[in-house]
Amino acid sequence: MSTKRVLSGIQPTSDSFHLGNYLGALKQWVELQDGNDAFYCIVDLHALTGDLDPALLRKRILASAAQLIALGISPEKSTLFVQSHVAEHNQLGWIMECIAGFGEANRMTQFKDKSAKGGADSARVGLFTYPMLQAADILLYQAHYVPVGEDQRQHIELTRDLATRFNTRFGDTFRIPEGYILKSGAKIYDLQEPTNKMSKSAGSAAGVLEIMDTPEANTKKIKSATTDAGREVTFDEKEKPGISNLLTIHAALSGKSVADLENEFAGKGYGDFKAAVAEVVVEYLRPIRARALELLDDEGHLIKVLHAGADKARTVASATVAETYKNLGLVL
């Protein structure tokens, strides 16, 4: 089978990714590098739709890059770059806005959800049009597959619709991408609200295990995790959501099965179990955090890696934009 191109992106909206990000998506990004032509993008332009602190955004772009590399994204195997470093994203984004209908843009559920939180008057136009920029992000690289979570399925369908519409009207220009809905990895829940998924936007800081947190901070969060009044370490999402979540975390990082863990902790209390989960999490994240901090200490090298990735990405993106412009009659 010939090599397939995959493309995915992540916003630099925090100082640290959390364990849910890693187990839900980024771990599979690492696996997809082998046998594929992988393009991974830090989508900083999408981060402009919220409140903006330029110094903080710059810091978070670099922190995101350092963590991706530390988690296993190899600049030798993959093309790792920052979206805004490749101007063709904006160029093709405008073309996609001109191809999209207002009605289909208005049906995008993420805009509805986010604007509902702050009120329609506070929502930026960029939040409304960002699915068209997202479509451009994908189509620029002629991606075969786009590894995303289930919540992004609607965006992939819009991208396919826009590409098909353009190709039909102006000639074959874009590969029609397929969504590669990430296989259900370990689903991690908030430590304080174990019926809600682990998320910085939805939960409290105490419920989120952050990759860049100190070992002491993550240990404290795990030992303070919400659990039921019982003592048996058994998996029961309905009756014991907190313990079930901790079992899932331990199993995902230790490689042990949930059944084996239930046997291992039979007759032991929650205190012993939480201490064991904390040790597994801390030791798993320790080398990742250390490597990320090491990369951040040499900012010049990290920026050089990102510039090299942007150069590789631009080679592909510029060819797509040139073909798009030619087919639109913009080349004289």
Secondary structure, 3 states (H helix, E strand, C coil): CCCEEEEEEECCCCCCCEHHHHHHHHHHHHHHCCCEEEEEEECCHHHHHCCCCHHHHHHHHHHHHHHHHHHCCCCCCCEEEEHHHCCHHHHHHHHHHHHCCHHHHHCCHHHHHHHHHHCHHHCCHHHHHHHHHHHHHHHCCCCCEEEECHHHHHHHHHHHHHHHHHHHHHCCCCCCCEEEECCCCCCCECCCCCCCECCCCCCCHHHCCECCCCHHHHHHHHHCCCCCCCCCCCCECCCEHHHHHHHHHHHHHHCCCHHHHHHHCCCCCHHHHHHHHHHHHHHHHHHHHHHHHHHHHCHHHHHHHHHHHHHHHHHHHHHHHHHHHHHHCCCC
